[in-house]
Amino acid sequence: MKKIKMQGFFLVALLLAACSKPVTFTDLDGNRVALTGDRWLVLNFWAEWCEPCREEVPELNALADTGQVRVLGVDFDNGQGKALETKARALDIHFPVLRESPLAVLQVPPPQVLPATFIISPKGTVAAKLFGPQTRQSIEAKLAQLRQQ
């Protein structure tokens, strides 16, 4: 009887582990994007009306081009459909832009200052929050610091 209970426990544990898939989001191209992965993630919140956000986009594009870190964008104003695509194009964003905000999954309140950049560990936890405009170098420096911890 005890052996059957233990086997049942392991079966339930195995089934629960199989059901715990990473939460994914959809980008503007319709691709599924997970917050977890093999690399660090730079999650940037921007708004079309935010001048510092506009100035920061080329830095984020350059960071994304290195391939060393994943970069994702989120429209602070929660634009949808064609309006979101138009905003992203107007800012000349080259990295993926999510159709929905992942803040609820991250259990983080919305930023009160823009631009806001959250650095997410490969395990999907918020490792740092950076407010105000960032440069490629400032983000790379923060990532280097986080990797050493």
Disulfide bonds with the S-S distance in Angstrom:
Cys50-Cys53 2.44
